[in-house]
Amino acid sequence: MSVHETIQQQVAGHPVVLYMKGSPQMPMCGFSATATQILKLCGAGEVFTVDVLQDPEIREGIKQFANWPTIPQLYVNGEFVGGCDIMKEMYQSGELQKLISEAGK
C-alpha cells in the first residue's frame, strides 16, 4: 500500500483525523498542542491522531496529500479543513464547533 493510500484510508475511515507532531497527551510542538486543545474545546470525542514524527513517509506524504506544507492538519468527514491557524479562526467564529458536532453523521 502506498503512503497516499494509507493516508486516504485513515482520512476516510474516521470522522475526525488530526495529523500532528507527538500525541494529544504529549504534543511535540506548540501548534499541535493548540490544535488538540481546540478540538477538546469543540467537544470532539473520538479524534484519530497520527504522530507524523513516527513515520517520515507519512510526514512528507501528508503535505502532498492536501497540498498543505505544514503540520498539524485536520480532516473532518474525509475533507481537509486546514492547519492550526485555520482551526483557530474557525473556532473563534463558531464554525469549527458546528463542523465537529456534525462529524460522523
C-alpha positions in Angstrom: 0.0 0.0 0.0 1.4 3.4 -0.9 1.6 6.3 1.6 -1.1 8.1 -0.3 -3.4 5.1 0.0 -2.6 4.8 3.7 -3.5 8.4 4.3 -6.6 8.1 2.2 -7.7 5.1 4.3 -7.0 6.9 7.6 -8.9 10.0 6.5 -11.9 8.1 5.1 -12.0 5.7 8.0 -12.5 8.2 10.8 -14.8 11.2 11.2 -12.1 13.4 12.8 -8.4 12.9 11.9 -5.5 15.1 13.1 -2.0 14.7 11.7 0.3 16.2 14.4 3.7 16.1 15.9 3.5 13.9 19.0 0.3 12.7 20.7 -2.6 14.6 22.3 -1.2 13.6 25.7 2.4 14.7 24.7 2.4 17.2 21.8 5.8 17.8 20.4 5.2 21.3 19.1 3.1 24.3 20.1 0.9 24.2 17.0 0.0 20.5 17.6 -0.8 21.4 21.3 -3.0 24.2 20.2 -4.8 22.0 17.7 -5.6 19.3 20.2 -6.8 22.0 22.8 -9.1 23.5 20.2 -10.6 20.1 19.4 -11.2 19.4 23.1 -12.9 22.8 23.4 -15.1 21.9 20.4 -16.2 18.7 22.2 -14.6 16.4 19.8 -15.0 13.0 21.4 -13.1 10.5 19.4 -10.2 12.0 17.4 -8.0 9.7 15.4 -4.5 11.1 15.6 -1.4 10.3 13.6 2.0 11.2 15.0 4.0 12.2 11.9 7.3 12.1 13.8 6.9 8.3 14.0 6.8 7.8 10.2 8.9 10.0 7.9 6.9 8.8 4.8 3.6 9.9 6.4 5.2 13.2 7.5 6.1 14.1 3.9 3.2 12.3 2.3 0.5 14.3 4.2 2.0 17.6 3.0 1.5 16.4 -0.6 -1.9 14.8 0.1 -3.6 18.1 0.8 -1.1 20.3 -0.9 -0.5 21.9 2.5 3.0 22.5 3.7 2.6 22.5 7.5 1.6 20.1 10.3 -0.8 19.8 12.1 -3.5 19.1 9.6 -7.2 18.4 10.4 -9.6 16.3 8.4 -13.3 16.1 9.1 -15.6 13.6 7.3 -12.8 12.9 4.8 -12.3 16.6 3.9 -9.2 18.7 4.6 -10.1 21.5 7.0 -6.7 23.2 7.5 -3.9 23.8 9.9 -3.7 25.4 13.3 -4.4 29.0 12.2 -7.5 28.0 10.2 -8.7 25.9 13.1 -8.3 29.0 15.4 -10.2 31.2 13.0 -13.0 28.6 12.6 -13.2 28.1 16.4 -13.5 31.8 17.0 -16.3 32.1 14.5 -18.1 29.0 15.9 -17.8 27.2 12.5 -15.4 24.5 13.8 -17.7 23.6 16.7 -20.6 23.1 14.2 -18.4 21.0 11.9 -17.1 18.8 14.7 -20.6 18.3 16.2 -21.8 17.0 12.8 -18.7 14.8 12.2 -19.6 11.2 11.5 -23.3 11.9 10.9 
